[in-house]
Structure formats: C-alpha cells, structure tokens
Amino acid sequence: MKRLASIFGVIILVVVLAFSTAYSAEAAPKKYIFSHIMNTDHHFHNVSQVFVDNVAKASNGKVVIDYHRGGDLGDWIGQLDQTMQGIIPMTLTWNNSELNPKLDLAILGFVADSWPAAKKVYGPNGILMPEFQKMFDDLGLIVAGTVPNGFGVLVVRKGVKVPVNFPEDAKGFKVRIPQFVMGVTRYKALGFSPITIPFSELHTALQTGTVDGRAYGPASEQPMFADTLDAMVYTREHIDFTFFVISKKWYSKLPKEEQGWIMDSAKKACVYAWDNIEKFEKEDIDECKKLGIKVVTLSPEQQAKYKSIVQKAEWPVFEKVAGKELMDKVKKASTVK
C-alpha cells in the first residue's frame, strides 16, 4: 500500500512539475536584439537604456531587449547588413552611401548649424525625415527616428598650425576624410589636401604625420585620439547622427501589440536623445578640454566664409547625385542661408 502511495505521489509530482515547466515557458519573456557600436561611456548608451526600459515597462515584462553595445556583433556596417537581413532586429546606423548615394544627405554641409534648427530638419517629425524613410524602405528597413551624436568638427594634430582662415590656412594640410565623394569636394574647396584612409589606421596616421588632422567626427569621438591632438575647431559644418532602424522583415512578423511597444519605445528614446543632445555635446567638449585638446571657435566672419565655401562647392555636387527635386526640398528645409 505504501509502495502504491509512493508511486502515486511521484506521478502527482511529475504532473505538477510538468505544468510548472509549461507555465514557466509560457510566461518567459520574449527577447529581441538591439545593438550599436558605442561603449557605455557614450551617450548612445543613455539613449539605449531609455529604449530598453520603456519596452519593459510598456510590455509589463513580456518583452525584454537583448541589448548589445561596444561592437560585440561587428562594426556598424556589419550590423546594418545583418539588420537588413533580419538577423539583428534593431540597430543604430549611419548613412551608408554605398547602398544609396542619396543617404549622404545626412552629412550635407550646413543644412543646419544650430541644435534647434537641426532638430526641425533631422529630429522627431523633422522636415527631411520622410526622404530618409523612403531611402531606408528600399533597403528593407523602417526608420523609427534619429539619434544625434554631435556637430562635425575639424581636429588638428600636435605640431601643426591650427587653420582658421580658409582656404589660405589649409594649404598643404592633409586631412583625413571617410570615403565620401562630397568630402573630397568640400575639403579641396576649403584648401585642404583630403586623404581617405580607414578609421582603424587613423590613430597611427595622426601619430606619424601621415595626416595632419581629421574631419567629419564629432567631439564625442576625439578623446580616443587625445594623445595626438592639439586642437579641435568647432566648425559645426554638419550634424553627425545615427538612424534607429528596424528590420522590416522581422517587424512585420510581430503581433500588433508588440509592434506598438517597440515603435513607441524607440520614438521615445529618439525624443530623449534630441532633448538632451546639447547637454551631451557640452559634456563631450568639456572632456576634450580636460584631456588637453584646445577648442577653437571661428569668428563670425571666418564662420560665414567657411559656410559659403562649403555650400557653393558641395551642394551642386549633391544635386547631381540626388536630383533637383530632392535638392529643392533641402534648400527649402535649410535654415542656413
């Protein structure tokens, strides 16, 4: 009898455990990957946490974001490619003009040169955002919004005179630029000798004098080169920002409720980023100063001449790439005359 009771007890325990396991499996939150290449000391991390926390709150813990930073899933181009394939559901990415040359609209010079103006053009519900939506839609991606990184600046290595009058001061100055067609046009017009080298080789190039400085990067990226740099010229010539993109292939398979949690949380994170970018950038500039990098601001006359050179040289080149219709929209949207 005791043996029978014992067997019966085991059966009950197995049934209870089975139901418990089934319930736990059913209650387990869904995990979706979100990634970017910056480390936790960059403000992208703060923005990402807003997204992660809002998804958890909106879904009441039913959806958890598997947050990857620091490039542990590859460089930003590799992560973008994986998002296009639906392998990585969501990522922060820059303009990859190899996929669509029109994406260089993101770095077109002097479309806006203040944060309030930039927000109206590139921020939440920005004037030019529908154009970017179309470009990324063709790549199988949804743009939830943008995350600003900072204004583009010019940095100068130690032992080199800091240029402030253009084009005369820039003669013979070897400046590193990414592989953008417009970049060559812009910096040749400003008097520089532009050189395209991989980002991975930039630190050594600054140390050895292969290049005298670097263009396009914001203040947040300069501390990693602090041992080689003398100054940072705050030219504000374009906005460095990323797109919060979502794989259309992956997103379309989600239940409507989950789509809402993800999209609403992504938009809130982007709003947070734009609301705080001036504070973030000030912190980045202050960090550069602490590391011994002099911050140089052009006089109103020098800045006006710099703008004029860039716009006259670069905008016609972009119009040939993007077409008159898009360029007319840019001119209308631009707050820089």
C-alpha positions, -999 to +999 in steps of 0.1 A: +000+000+000+028+023+009+045+015-024+013+023-042+010+056-024+046+064-031+041+057-068+010+079-068+029+107-051+057+105-078+030+107-105+015+138-089+049+154-086+057+148-122+024+162-133+029+193-111+064+198-124+052+194-160+025+220-155+050+243-137+075+240-166+049+246-192+037+277-173+072+290-169+079+285-206+047+303-214+055+332-190+091+336-201+096+370-218+104+373-254+139+386-262+148+408-291+183+420-301+191+457-303+227+468-310+252+496-317+289+500-317+295+526-289+306+517-254+288+525-222+306+558-217+290+572-248+256+589-246+242+563-271+241+541-240+218+565-221+195+567-251+195+529-254+186+524-218+156+547-223+145+523-251+152+492-231+134+505-200+104+517-220+099+484-238+100+465-204+075+490-189+051+491-219+050+453-222+049+447-185+080+425-188+066+404-216+093+416-240+129+421-230+155+439-252+188+419-255+210+450-256+244+447-273+269+476-274+306+481-280+305+464-314+303+429-300+281+420-330+305+435-355+312+470-369+283+493-377+283+483-414+281+447-405+253+453-380+234+472-406+238+444-431+225+419-405+195+441-398+187+443-435+186+405-434+165+404-403+192+387-382+196+417-359+161+431-354+172+467-345+204+488-346+217+524-347+234+531-380+250+559-400+245+568-437+260+541-458+261+558-492+274+526-509+238+513-505+223+546-517+243+577-526+214+599-516+220+589-479+248+614-479+220+639-474+227+631-437+261+648-439+255+675-464+272+707-452+254+735-435+218+724-439+215+734-402+242+749-379+223+751-345+207+724-325+171+739-326+174+741-364+189+706-367+160+692-346+135+707-370+152+692-400+165+658-388+148+653-354+114+638-345+090+646-373+118+665-390+113+681-424+136+658-442+127+626-423+102+614-450+131+614-475+152+592-453+122+569-447+119+563-484+157+556-488+157+530-460+124+515-470+141+504-502+167+486-481+141+467-461+143+489-431+120+511-410+133+543-395+119+548-360+139+581-356+174+596-354+199+598-326+223+628-328+259+624-319+272+659-322+283+686-347+311+676-371+344+693-362+379+695-375+408+682-353+444+691-356+474+670-345+502+683-323+529+704-341+506+717-368+493+752-371+455+754-365+437+767-396+411+794-390+411+813-423+400+794-453+412+785-479+446+801-472+454+784-438+445+750-451+471+749-479+492+717-475+471+705-446+465+667-450+431+660-437+416+625-432+381+621-445+358+590-449+352+577-485+326+603-494+326+619-528+313+651-514+340+651-488+367+655-514+348+684-530+342+701-496+378+700-483+395+707-516+374+739-519+384+748-483+421+745-493+429+711-477+446+680-492+420+654-484+431+618-478+409+587-474+422+561-450+404+535-429+393+546-394+413+518-379+445+534-392+437+569-381+454+570-347+487+558-362+483+582-391+480+611-367+510+599-347+533+596-377+521+627-395+506+608-424+476+631-418+476+665-401+440+662-388+406+647-392+373+659-404+337+647-400+339+633-365+320+649-336+335+659-302+325+626-286+349+607-308+380+628-301+391+617-267+404+584-282+429+605-302+438+629-274+474+619-271+480+631-307+457+662-308+464+698-302+431+714-311+395+709-322+380+736-345+342+737-338+331+743-373+295+729-370+295+721-406+271+692-405+253+670-379+267+636-371+237+614-363+225+578-365+193+563-376+173+540-353+164+513-379+142+482-375+142+452-398+110+454-419+112+416-424+114+410-386+089+437-376+062+426-399+060+392-382+054+407-347+020+408-332+005+443-335+007+448-297+044+441-297+050+463-328+034+492-308+056+485-277+088+485-299+080+515-321+066+537-293+097+530-271+121+536-300+104+570-307+106+580-270+143+571-270+149+593-300+130+622-285+151+618-253+183+620-275+173+652-292+161+668-259+194+662-243+220+665-272+231+700-262+240+687-227+256+656-241+277+676-265+288+701-239+300+672-217+320+658-247+336+692-254+344+696-217+360+661-217+382+671-247+393+702-228+402+681-197+424+660-220+443+690-232+426+695-266+421+732-273+387+741-285+388+768-312+357+787-324+358+807-356+349+843-356+315+852-372+334+864-404+355+833-406+325+810-400+304+828-427+332+824-452+336+787-443+299+781-448+298+799-481+327+779-495+312+746-484+277+753-497+289+767-531+312+737-536+292+708-522+255+715-528+257+714-566+276+681-564+249+666-542+222+678-565+238+658-593+236+627-571+202+633-556+183+651-583+168+686-584+136+676-567+153+664-535+177+693-535+149+718-538+134+702-506+168+705-489+170+742-498+135+748-486+142+729-453+176+745-447+177+773-421+212+783-433+210+810-460 
